[in-house]
Every structure is written in structure tokens, then in C-alpha cells.
Amino acid sequence: MKRFFSIIALLAIFAGNIRADEGMWMLPFLKQMNAAQLAKAGCKLTPEQIYSIKHPSLKDAIVHFGNGCTGEIISPDGLLVTNHHCGYGSIQKLSSVEHDYLKDGYWAMNHEQELPCEGLTVTFMDKMVDITATVQKLQKKAEKKFKGQENAAAQAEAEVAAAIDAMIKEAEAKNPHSEVIVESYYNNNMYFMIYNRVYKDIRFVGAPPSSIGKFGADTDNWMWPRHTGDFSMFRVYADKDNNPAEYSKDNVPYHTSNFLKISLDGVKEGDYTMIMGYPGRTTRFQTSPELKNQIALNDIRIAARTIRQDEMLEEMLADPAVKIQYASKYSRSSNGWKKWQGMKLAFAKLGIIERAEQEEAEFQKWVDSSRKRQQEYGHVLADIKSCVETSGAAEKAMTLAFESIYKIEMPIFSLMFRSAYRQAEAEGLGEQEALEKAYAYVLPEYKDFSLTVDKKVFKALMEFYRENAAEEDYLQGPVEDFKTLDIDALADKLYGTSVFTSADRLKAAIEAQGTDVLMDPLMVLAMEINKKTGTAFERARTLQGSIASFQQLYTKALLEWKKGEPSYPDANSTMRLTFGHVKGYSPADAIEYRYYTTLDGVMEKEDPDNWEFVVEPELKALWKAGDFGQYAMENGKMPVAFLSNNDITGGNSGSPIMNAKGELIGLAFDGNWESMSSDVMFEPDLQRCINVDIRYVLFVVEKFGGAKWLIDEMELVKEK
């Protein structure tokens, strides 16, 4: 404990070594670790103005949007902006063939036209409290209590978890309207208790059509130059006291004085920028064996998703209804699919694994130069390597199952139905009531389900699983001989006769067969799929658990070895700050990328025969007329996107990119192709954050969407 905090203190002392571009910095440490460098980089705000638990600060306008993105409040009445791809799932749920808000866009013209988004949440972070000392005392006490007993580590872990759960309940009791979580940092070397307010009445306000919001789609994803208007707007609603509440027609727009002002001054190369948001996951403390294993697992994911996406896309392009049903599913799948491909290329081009091996060799020399360090850390690299080698086959089996047979929808529906029935039964409901409750639980899944698509996916992924699984992982039970199974014939039978082929058929079967539906042949197969997947998961989880203590020790050793150098924990979906500057880059010899793009580039990319590059006639008309209002650049062009060297990852999508005064200048929405290894290792010369210019956002809202009433509730500032 004392050793760890002496490292933190040293990091603060040597903060002058921190580069302005690298780092996903923890907000509670900004003052001691980042204050000098923030000022040197050009920031006009103090750390206290960025993050404070005593006074209003910038963090009060930043929210965790849904489960995996960031958003920001841009008006006193709870108006929120995030990326189009972050709102995509909610917009898809609200869409139909008659009202296709993905294809056509949507703009509410008053509060009454704002559409409730069932299941969508927005989370405000109120404060973070360091509880490292408390947790470490709990761990020490539990280890002592169970020392020498069977399964001592597991018992100690359970005891600590129970104590932390009690702390959370106590904190929530003392803080009404708060939802409290405990998160670990630096691979379990530090712990914080985080107090959140979770708002559950979120309404869709507006978004451009996909031809703007997803312009370039998969082809341009992760690529620069980029011309995507990646934004959507929502509004947070609260009860009459401004507190979180379930949806009600009586709720009112969330009111706040802590919202982001919007700068119309634009950007130029070298301008200071900072991003606050919820980066999801990085693994910058991984060793070379872990990195090799990561690439191997990604290869499985890429191959499986290629098969599934091809089947989905063929039907999506053939049927508008299917396109709406599978739009969000396809988008979620393809985003990671392309990123993993880029990661593999970047690993090879930049020698990521070789550089990790070199660092480990230097680390080992440092360890071996001290007997004390040898005793504490001498074995840690070998232990991690051994764990990876032991768990490798189990992780591959788990990844293969989850990415193939567990991605077939209809069997999963049947499992959901069975689970809901068993839960209702356990609650004491009668047979018929339990069946009806299970039906109600699974019914929403059929809205975005195509039997044709799923049957094709079933055939393709079952074959993929058979070709790649070890024989001991083959499906058994209902499948007599998986090795010689006629998969096409099985699909024809199940998708022709199962009661789970449609909601209507399931309802009729419940009425006619009662609990016999639980023995439907598809459900029997689904249970075997679940068994194989669950077994692979448990096997992998058990082996992965053994590596955690070694990762913790290795991270502690790295912090000691590199004391005085910049250090920040891996991203874990908690709020962070990254600061840098507007900057272009050169990806290869003789290629220089400018730091911004304009609407001219949209017109240059236009291809009416390619759904990814269709341009709306209204947008083209505005471009031809040069009708950009107050949002044009000094040269009369309409800006679309710009680059910065801020350090981001998945989860930062929708994050505000702000100027030196904390004013909104754009929304972060992507990384660049050449630095897909950035989750593992930061590349200052190549890593860039792609941002949609806020001026393009406002132009689309006002000039294209005609929703000036939204502009009127924002606070726009222009000094130049």
C-alpha cells in the first residue's frame, strides 16, 4: 500500500515528463498529476474546473450514454448529443417500414414529438472516492481468515466481495437517487467507489438520415479522410424534482446550469483539445504471450463474423424490412470485425509484439539487478506465460462457441423462454401464468428477427463450428453424430417445425401444448449449445482467474520500475480525460493527411449505386448554393470532420472534444486505421482521433433538418 502511493507521489513530481497526447487520465488525480502539463499544453481551465465534487465542474455535463458510449448535455433543458452510431440501436427500435428513422432521419419540432426510448439510460457521475486502503485491509483480513483451508483464495474473494457489496448498499442508503459501483484500477492495485445518477426516461430528439450519419459505412469505418456526420440527439427527462425516474408523461426535461457551451470558432492545426468520456477497455499492461493470444482469438472472431455478416447483409439489401431489423445487429458486429483486422495489420507493421518482448527483457534485467526484486517479481513473467499457455485452448473454445453457435438467434430465443419460465415457476406462478410470463419476456425479440436470415446463419455457423472445434467440443445429445450430421437437413427440419419460428406460432403452441413446448426439438438442441458454450466459458474463466494475481503483481512492478514516468490505468468504462492538439499525420512515405475535411469531399465520394455513399438531394442543394449559414469556415467551405491526437478507444464514441475553455468543438467518433494497435500501445506519430466538427452538426440540424428550435436552446459562442 505505502509502496503504491509512493509511486503515485513520484508520478506527480515528475509530471513534466507527461506528453500531452498520450494518457486516459483519472479525474481525481488531475491536480497532482496533470495540472502543470494541462497548462503547458494550453488548457485555460484549472483541474478543479474540470473535476470537482464540491462545486459544479465540466464533468457534470458529460454522461455515460447507454452501456457503451459517451454523450454531453448541450442545453439547460437536458438536450444531449452523441454519435449517430451510439443512438443507432434506439433509433432502430423506434423505426418501422412506414417510419424508417434510420434511413430517413427524424427531427422533433417540439417536446411533444420527442420519442421515448425504452431501455435507454443516461448516467451522470457525481463523485469518485478512493477506497483502496479499505479494500486492501479487507483482502488481508480475508486471506488470514481462510489461510490453509480448501479453496482459500475463492473463499477470501467471496468474503471481500460480500463486504464491498455491503459498503455499496450503505452508500446508496445514505445517498438517495445514487447508484454506487466499485471499480478497480491498475489491475486491482487501486479501488474507487463511484457515485452515479442513472436517468431512465430518455427521448429521441433527432438524427440525420443514415446517408449522413453513417456516410461511408463499413468502407470508411476507421478510415481517414472521413466525411461522416456521426451524431444524434436525445433529451434527458426527470421527475418534478429533477431526479431520476422511470418514464412518465408527467416527467419534465432535466434542468441544469452545467451544460457545454458551443464554440463556432472552429479549429486550426495545433489548437489545444481535450476529450472527456468513458473509454471502454485498453490492455496496455499486457505481456507478449497475452498479445499473441489476443490476435489468435481475434482471428476466430473475424472469421465467424465474416460468415454471419455476409448472410445478414445479403438479406438486408434484398428486403427493406430486414434491413431495419438487422441494422443495429450488423453495425455492432462489423465495428469490431473491422477493428480486429486493422489491429492485426498494425501489430505486424509496427512490431508491437516484438517491442513488448524487448520491454520485458529490459524489465527482467531490472528485476535481476536486485535480490529483493528477484524475490518479489522474478517469477512473474514466467507465471503469466505459463497461465496463457494453459488457458489458450480453453479461451479459443469459448471464443469459437460464443462467436458461432451462440450467435444463432432462434435457439437463444428458446433458451430465454425456458429461463423465464423456470424463474416464474420458482416465484410460485402456476403453469399457465409462468408460460405466459415467459412468452411476454421473449416476445420483443421477434420484432427484429427474420426466419430466413437466421436459417441461413444457422447453416453457415454450425458448419463453421464443426470445421473449427475440437472433437471433444462437438455437440452431442440431440445430435447423434455431429461429425457426419447433415446440417442443411437439420436446419430445414427445425426451421420448418419448431414452435419458436414466430411469436404467433409460439403463442398458439403454448395454448395447445402447455409445457410440452419446453421439449421442442429446437430447445433440446439449444440446451446442448448452451451446455457446450457454458462449459467452455467456465473452463476459460477458471484458468483466466489464475492469471489475475500475476497481472496485478506485474503491474505493480511496472509502476515501480517506471516511477517518474507518466502512468494511467487501463480504460475500464469509467470517466477519463485525455488532452492533446489538432493535428494531421503522415501514414506512409509521400502521403500527408490534412487535419480537416469538408462537404466537398462528400460530393467527391458520392456514388448513387452504392448504398454506403448515397448523398441526399437536399444536402447537395445546400452545398451547391453554399448555404451554410454561420457555420462555414473563413474560406466559405463547410467543415465536416477534423483530426486530433487525443488518446481514445471504444466507449469514447460521442465524447465531447473541447477547446482550451471547455467549449464544445466536436464529437469524437473514431480512431484511424493505421493505429488499430492503440488499445495495446500508443503511437504518437500515427494515432489520431477522428471528430465530427460541431459546425457540421449544427448546420445539419438547422439547414438540413429545419430544427432551428434546437439551436435556439443552445449557447453558441464566437470570438473570432
N, C-alpha and C positions, 0 to 999 in steps of 0.2 A: 504494500500500500504506500509506504513512505517512498520507496524507490520509484513507483509510478508517478507520484505527484512531484518528485524532484525533476523528473523528465519533463513534465508539463511546464514547470517553472523555467527550466533551461530553454524550452522551445519559445517561451515568451521573451526571454532575454535576447535570444538570437533571432528574433522575428525579422530583423533586417535582411536575413537571407531568403525570405519567402518571395517567390516570384508572384507577380500579380495575376498570372493566368491560371496556374495550377492550384487546385485545392477546393474541396467541398467543406467549407469551414463551419464548425459548430457555433451557433449563435451565443451561447453563454460565455464563450472564450474570446469573443471578438476584441474586447477591451484589452485583455492582457496579451493576446497573441497576434492580433491583426491591426491594432489602431494605427501604428506608425506607417505600416505598409499601405493601408487604405488611404491615408492622407497623401503619401508619396505618389500613389497611383493616380490621384486626382479626385478622390471622393470628397464631397463637401459636407457630408453628414458625419456625426460622431457615432461611435459604436452604440451609445445609449439611444440615439435617434433611430438606429436600425433595429435594435432589440432591447426591450426593457420590459420588466414585469411590474414596474411601479408606475410607469407613465405610458401614454399612447406612443406607439413606435411603428416603424414601417412594417414589421411582421404582422401587425393587426389587419392589414389589407390583403395578406397572402393566405390562400386556403388550399387544403388538400381536396382536390376535386374528384369525387367518386373514390375508386380504390387505387388508381394508378396514375393520376395526373395532378397538375397544379393549376390553380386559377387565381384571379385577383379581382378585388372589388374596385369598381371604377366610378361609382357614384354614391351619393349619400343615401340612396334608396336601394342598396343591395344589388345593383346591376353588376354582373360578373362576366368576365371574358376569359376564355380559354381557347385551346386549339379546336379546330373542326374535328380532328380525329379523336379528340378526347370526348367530345359530345356525341360522337358518331353513334354509339350504341343506344343512347337515349333518343336521339333523333330517329333512328331506325325503328325503335319500338313504337314511336308515335306515327310512323308512316304506314301508308297503305297504297294500293294501286291508284285509288282515287285521290289521295293526298300524299304524294311522294315527296316528303320534305328533304330527303337526301338528294334526289335528282333535281327538284325544282327550287329548293331553298324555302325559307319561311321568314316572315317578319311580322311580329305582333305590332299593332299600331296603337295599342293601349294596354293597360294592365289586364283587362278582361280577356284579351286574346292570348295571354301568356299561358302556355300549356303545361299542366302538372306532369312531372317526370317520376313515375312510380319507381321506388327503389334507389333513386339517386340521392346522394348525400354530399354535403359540403362541410368540411371540418376546419374550424379555427383553432390554432394552437395558442393557449393563453400563457403557459409558462413551462419551463423545464427545471427540475430540481435534482441536483446531484445526490444520489443515494448510494454511491459506490461503497463508502465505509460501512453503511448498514448492511448491504448485501454481502460484503466480504466477511463481516462478523457472523452473519447467518451461515455462510458456507463453512467457515472454520468450526463453528459450533456443531453443525450437522455432521461434518466429517469426523469429528471427535466422538460424537454420539454413536455412530454406526461403524466405527473402525473395527476391523476384524470380523464383521458379520458378513453373511452371504449377501451378495448384491449390494454391498455397502455404498457404492457410487450411486446406484439408482435410487436407493432409499434416501441418501443425503440430498440428491437432486429433487426428489419429490417433496421432502421436508422444506427445502428452501423455496420451492415453487408455491407451496401452501402458505408459507409466511408472507411471500410477496403478494399473493392473492389477497390475504387479509389486510395488508397495507393499502392495497388498491381500494378495497371496499371501505376502509376507514377514510381514505382521502376523498372518495366520492360522497360519503355521508356528510363530510364537512364542507363540501363544495357542490351545492345543488347545481344541476344543469351541466356538470362536468362529467366527461368520460375519461378515465385515467388509464394510462398504459405505462408499462416499464419496458424500456429498451436498453440493450447492451451495445457497447461500442468497443472498438479496438479488440475484436474477438474475445469478448467477455472480460476485458480488463477494466471496464468502466460502465456504470449504470446510471440512467436518468429516469426519473418519474416525470411523465409528460401529462399535463392537464389540457384536455381538448373540449371544445363545444361542437357538437355534431348537429347540424341543421338538416332536417329530413323533408322539408317542403321546398323543393327546388323546381322552378318552372322555366320551360324553354321559351326564350325571347326571340331569337332569330339566328339564322345562319345563311350563308350564301349557298347556291347550288353546288353540288359536288364538282362541277366543271371548274369552279373557282377554288372551293375548299379542299379538293383533292386533285387539283390540276397536276397532271404528270403521273399520278397514281403510283403503281409499282415501278415503272420505268425511272421516274425521277426520285423515288424514295431514297434517302440518304445521299443524294447527289447534289453537286453544285456545278453550274448555276441553277438556281431554283426559282420558280415563279408561282408558288402555291399560296393562295390566300387562306392559310390554315387557321381559321378562327370560328368560333361560335359564341353565342351569348345566352346567358341564363340569369335568373334572378333568385336571390335567397329570400324566402318568406319566414316570418317568425310570428309568435303569438303577440297579443297586445302589449306585453311587457318586453318585447324584443328578444325573448328566449326561444331556444329550440322547441319545436312542436311538430307532431305529425301533421300531415296535410289536413287543412280545413279551409272551407270557403271564407271563414272569418279571419284567417291569418292575414297579415299585412306585410308589405315589403320591409325587409330588415333595414333598420336605420342606423347609420354610423357616420361619425365625422372622420373616421380613419379609412379613407379611400385614396387611391392613387390619382394624382393629377396627371394629365396627359400633355406631353410636350409635342408641339408641332415644328420644332426647330430642326428636326431631322438629325442625321449623323454624318460625321466625316471620319476619315481614317485617323486612328489614334485617339479618338474620343474615349473617355472612361466609360465603362459599362459594369453593371453588377446584376446578378440574377439571384433571386431568392425562390426556393421551391422545395420540392420533395423528391430528390433523386432516389431512384429505386434500389439499385444494387450494383456495387462495384466489388472487385476482388483483387485489390492491389497489394494484398499481403500474401497472395498465393505463391507457392513454390513451383518449380518447373515440372515435377511429376503431376501436380494438380492441374497445371495448364495443359499438359499433354492429354490428360484425361478429359478436360473440358472440350477440347477440339474433337476428340473421339465421340463424345456424347452429342456434340453439335452436328456431326456428320449424320448420325441416326435421325436427329430432328429434321434436318434439311431434307433428307431422302423421303421420310414419311410425309412431311408437309407438302413436298412437291407433288406427290401422288394425290393426296387429298384435295389440294387446291386446284389441280388440273380438272378433277372430276366436278368440283363445285363450280369453277369458272365456266366450263362448257355449258352447264345448265343455266347459270346466271345470265349469260349472254343470249341464250335462246328464249328466256321467259322473264318478262319484267317483274312478275310476282316473285319468282325465285330470286331474282337479283336483289329485291328488297329484303327477303327473308334471310339471305346469306351474306348480305353486305358487311355487316359488323363481324360475323364469324370469319369471313375471308380476310378482312382487314387486320384483325387481331393476329391471325395465323401468319399472314405474309410479312408483317412487320419484322417479327423475329426471324423468320425464314431468310429474308434478305440480309439482315444484320449479321447473322451467323456466317453467311457466305463471305461477306466483307471481312469479318473477323479472321476467318481462316487465311484469306489473301494477305491481310495486314500482318498477321503473325509471321507468315513466310517472308514477306518483303522486308519487314522491319527487324527480323531476327529476335522476336520477343522471347521465345523460349531460350535461345542461346544467351541473351542478355540476362535472363533470370538465373541461368546456370552460372554465369560469371559472377553475379552478385552473391549467389550462395557460396561460391568458392571463396570470395573475399570475406564473407560473413564467417565462414568456418575458420579462416586464418585468424580473425579477430577473437573468436571463441578459444581457439587453441593457444593463443598467446597468454592466457591467464588460467591458472589451475582452478580458481574459483568459478570462472565462466565455463570451463570444461565440465565441472561437476554439475552445474545448473543447466547448461544449454548444449553440451557437447553431443548429445544423442538426438536432438530434436529434429534435425533434417532427415536423419535415417529413419526415425519413427514415423514421420509424415510420409515418406516414400513407401515404407512398408504398409502403412494403412491404405494408401492409394492403390498399391498393387493388390492387396487383399480384397478391397471393396470394388475394384474395377469391373469385374464380371457382373456383380450384383447390380451396380449402377447402370450398366448397359442393358441388362434385362429389364430393369424398371423403366428406363427411358424408352426402350422399344415398345413395351406394353402400353405405356401412357400415350405415346405418340401414334399408336396404330389401333389396336383392337379396342382401346378405351376411348377412342375418338369417334367410334361409330354410334350414332345418336339413338337409334331405336332401342338397342339393348340397354343403354343407360336410362332411357325413359322407364323401362320396365323395372330397373333396379330402384329408381327413385320412387316408383309406385309401391314396390314391395317394402321399402324402408319406411315410407309414410304410413303404410297400413300397419306395420309392426309397431310403430310409435303410437298410433291411435289405439291399437289394441292394448298396449301397455298402459295407456291412460285410462283404460276401463270402458272404452266405447264398445258398443255391440258390433257384430259382424257387418251389418249393412251400413251403419254410421261410419265405421272405420274404412270401408271400401269407398264410400262417398267422399270422405276426407282425403283419402289417397288420390282419388280421381281429381278433386279440386286442386291438389298440390301439383300434379303433373300436367294439368290442362294447359297452363300458359306456354309450355314448351312446344306445343303443336302449332302455335301461331307462326313460328319461324322454322318450320320443318317441311321438307319435301321428301316424299317417299321415294321418288325417282332418284334424287341426289343421294339419299342415304343408302339405297340399294347398291348403287354404283360404288360408293365409298366402302361399303361392306365387302364387296368382292375384291376391290383393289387392296384394301388394308389387311384383310385376312390373308391374302396371298403374300403380301409384303412381310407380315409377321411370320408366316410359315417359312419363308425363304431365309429369314434372318435370326430366328430364335433358336436357341439350343434345344435339342430334342427333349431334354428333361423339363423344358418350359412349354412344351406343346399343350394345347387344350385337350382335356380328357373328359371323362364322364359322358356328357351328351354327344360328344363327337367320338365315335368308336375308333377311328384311325385317322388322326389329323394329317399324318404324312401322306396318305393317299386320298384324302377327302376331296370330293367333287364340290368345290366351294360355290361354283355357279349354281349347281342344283340345290344346294342348301339355301342359298340366297333366294332363289325362286320360290322355294317352299315356305320359308319363314316370312318373306315379304308378301306372299300371297295369302297366307292363312293366319298369321298372328293377330291377336286381338289388339295389339299395340300399334297397328299400322295407321290408325287415325283416332282422334278423340271420340268421334261418333261411334266407331266400332268398339272402342273400349267401353263406352257407356252402355251400349247395348249388351255387351258380353257380361258386364257386371250384373245387369238386371236379369239376364238369362242363366248365368253360370255361378254367380256368387263367388265364393273364394276359390273356385276351380280356375279362375283366371291366373291365380298365383302359380299354376302348373303349366302355363302356356309354354310351348317349346322354346320360344324366343327367350323367355325369362330363365328357363333352365340353362340355356347357353350363356345368357348374361351373367348368371351366378358363377359359372365356370370362368368367364372372362374376369369377373371381379375377384375371384379366388386367385387366379394366376397373377393378376396385377397387384393385388394386395400382398401376396406372398413376396413378390419381387420388391415391393416398396418396403416391407418390414425388414427384409434381408439387407437391403441397401441402407435403410435408416439405422439399423443396429451397427453396421460396420462404419457408417459415417459418424456416428456418435463417438466412436473410439478416437477419431482424429481431432475432435474439438479441443480437448485439453492440450494437445500438441500444438494446434494452431494458436491457442491462447498463449502458450509459453513462447512460441516463435515470435509472435507479435510483440510481446513484452521485451524479448531480446533485441528485436529490431529497433524499438524505441530507445533502448539503452545504447545500442551501437551507434545510432544516428542522432544522438542527442545534439541539440543545437540546430538541426535541420528542420525544415517545415514538415509538420505531421498533422494529418487529419484522419479520422477513422473512415473505413469503407462506408459507402452510402447504404442506408437501411430504411428508406422511406420516411425519414424524419427531416424537418426543415433545415436547410443549409444555405449558406451564402457563398457565391463564387464571384470574383471580381477580375476584370481584365480590360480589354480595349477593342474597339472596332478595328478589324484587320483582315486583309486578304491573305492569300497564300499561293505558293508555287508547288503543285503536286508532282511535277516532273520537269526535266530539262526543257527549257524554252517555253514552258507554259506558265503564265501568270494570271491568276484569277483576281479580278476586281472585287472590291468588298461589297458591292451592291448590284441588284438587278432592277429592271424597270418593266413597265407594262409592254414596252416594245418587244421584249423577249417572249411574252405570252403570245403575241401575234406571230412572231417568227416560228414558234413551235406549233402553231395551230395545224391540226390535221382532222378535218371533218369525218374521215373514215376510221379514225382511231378514237375509241371512247375515252382514252386517257388524256387526249389533247383537243377536245372539243372546246370552242370558245363561244360564249353566249353572244347573240347578236346585239343585245343591249350594251354589253361591255365593249364590244368592238365599236359601236356607235359613239360611246363616250370617249373612247381612245381617239377615234378619227377627228372628233370635234375638239379634242384637247380640253374637255370639260371636267377638270379635276378639282375645281373649287380652290379652297385654301390649303389643299393637301399636296400640291405639286412641289417639286424641287425648284430651286432657283433657276434651273435651265428649262423649266416648263415640263419636264418629264414626270411621269407618275412612278414613284418608287414602289417596289413590291417586297423585296427581302434584302437583308444585309447579313454580313458575317461578323462574328466577334470570336475572341479566343477564350471565352469563358468555359470552365470545366463543368460539363453537364453529362447526364446519362438518362436512360429511360426513367420516367417519373417527373423529369423536368419539363416534359411537354406541357405547354400552356403557361409556363413560368413567365413572370414579367421580366423583361430586360429593361433596366432603368439607367438613366444618366446620373451624373455626379450629384444631383439634387434629389435623387429618388423619384424622379418623374418618369412615367411610362413612355418608352420609345419603341417598344415592340414586344412580340411574344416569341419565346424560344420554342422551336418545334422539331428540330432535328440535329443530328450530327452529320459529319461529312464522311464519304465513302473511304477516303484514304486513311482515316484514323479509327477504323472499327475495332481496333485493339485497345481503345481508350479505357474501357472498363478495367483493364488489367494494368495498363501502363500509359501515362500521359505523354503525348508527343507534342512539344511546344511549337515545332515548325509546321506541323500538319494539322493538329487538332483544331477544329473550328465548330462553332455553334451557329446553326442557321436560324435566323429570326425573321418573322414576317414584320415588316415595318408598320408601326401603328397608323401611319398616314394612309397606307393602303387599306387597312381595316376600316378606318373612318370613312374613306372615300366609298368603299363598297356599301357600307351601312347607309350613308346619306344619298349618294348619287345613283348607285345601282339599286339599292333596296328601298329607297324612298322613306327611310325610317329616321328622319331628322329629329323626331321627338326624343330618340335615344341620345343623340348628340347633345341635345339641349340640357340633359340632366348631368352631363359630364363637365368637368372643369378643365378646359383646354387652356394651355399657356403657350405663348410665343414671344420670345425676347429678341430674336434676330430680325 
